[in-house]
Amino acid sequence: MQPQPASRRSFLKTSLALAASASALSHGEQLLAADGDAPLIAYIGTFSSPLSDVLPTQVDLPPGNGRGIHIFRVDRQTGAMTPAGVHELGTSPSCLALNKAGTRLYSANETDRVGETKEGTVSAFSIDRKTGQLTLLNTVRSGGAGPTYVSLHPSGRFLLVANYFGGSVAVLPVQTDGRLGEPTDVQNDAGPIGPARAKNAPPGSFAFSGHDRTHAHMIQADPSGKFVLHVDLGLDRIYVWKFDDQNGKLVANDPAWVELPPGDGPRHFHFHPNGRWFYSIQEEGSTIVLFDYDAKAGRLTARQTVSTLPTGFGGSNFCSELLVSEDGKFVYAGNRLHDSIGIFAIGADGTLTHVADEWTRGNYPRSFTFDPTGRFLYCGNQRGDNVAVFAVDRATGLLKFTGQYVPVGNPSHIVFLEGDSR
């Protein structure tokens, strides 16, 4: 049977539906359409030197197979990554941060070889926004051994650094040309070390990674920039600092920290888009804790604890990354050894409900990141030497593997840059 010509009424109905669909595009999809000709660039930080030197307390890990900061061009439609070069480094750029303008990249170089105090370093790079290629601006000491995390203060005038093996956090000024200055402040964590056995560890767990000394694992300002928070895995604490943005100084808040259950080991955290809910993931306890955040006082109050693992799990697991979706509907939690991403729905009151678990298609998922549209999630499987690409169902939160593996040695962290087509 031949198709009948469409009536004027059906044509109008279709046109209206298409117009409504177009007007309902999410911010990410609008961005995709508007910037379709501009390059989308991904930078992947890696462990690039022998981990026996970089991570002396984790001798079971394989040698660092990365070559520095790996650069890729990303297909906005399919999520596919095409290699675009490597900026080779003699140290491990395990964490990366971009400035808001997309003109500078900063890397935490996870080593402990600089000077008499055996510190690590942080590097600043300028970016060619057309090609994504990097030019080293300078490298400075990080204020402690083994820097594992860097983030930019909302003002853009300071870089915040967490030194895992040094058990310290530091503030580095960002100069007008993007270069980094020497630390304006260094704070060393101190207190009683937590037990080897996490209070909330799964049955049969031998997960023990950081309760041998102080280990600052993440540092980031709150959305206002008035406070800076950092976690110490070995002390089972989340610290809160008032931030002096004129002098780059950290001033202890009152109270100065909140305690997590003994041995659970807070690793990473993420604010909800509303700024009132704060989620922390515990590396050895395999839990997520929901805190209410008082932005005026910089105060955290715990309200819910959930396991990152499926019901009935037994054995060892090390949690890694934690992300809140941009729309504030879901939390994603990384499980190493179980090699999964736990997916949790966020309720109207901020509480979490387990939705599903997605296999990461690789070994030891250290981190994962959404692309700028939120349509794809990229998971760095550290021991699997690959990045696996997943499509995100933003209605259900579920992940679907696209079949794409990106070979990268010891991937540690991924950031995305909206390039310039001009």
Buried (B, 14 or more C-beta within 10 A) or exposed (E): EEEEEEEEEEEEEEEEEEEEEEEEEBEBBEBBEEBEEBBBBBBBBBBBBEBEBBBEEEEEBBBBBBBBBBBBBBEBEEBBBEEBBBBEBEBBBBBBBBBEEBBBBBBBBBBBBBEEEBBBBBBBBBBEBEBBBBEEBBBBBBBBBBBBBBBBBBEBBBBBBBBBBBBBBBBBBBEEEBBBBEBBBBBBBEEEBBBBBBBBBBEEBEBBBBBEBBBBBBBBBBBEBBBBBBBBBBBBBBBBBBBEBEEBBBEEBEEEBBBBBBBBBBBBBBBBBEEEBBBBBBBBBBBBBBBBBEBEEBBBEBBBBBBBBEEEBEBBBBBBBBBBBBBEBBBBBBBBBBBBBBBBBBEEEBBBEBBBBBBBBBBBBBBBBBBBBBBBBBBBBBBBBBBBBBBBEBEEBBBEBBEBBBEBBBBBBBBBBBBBEE
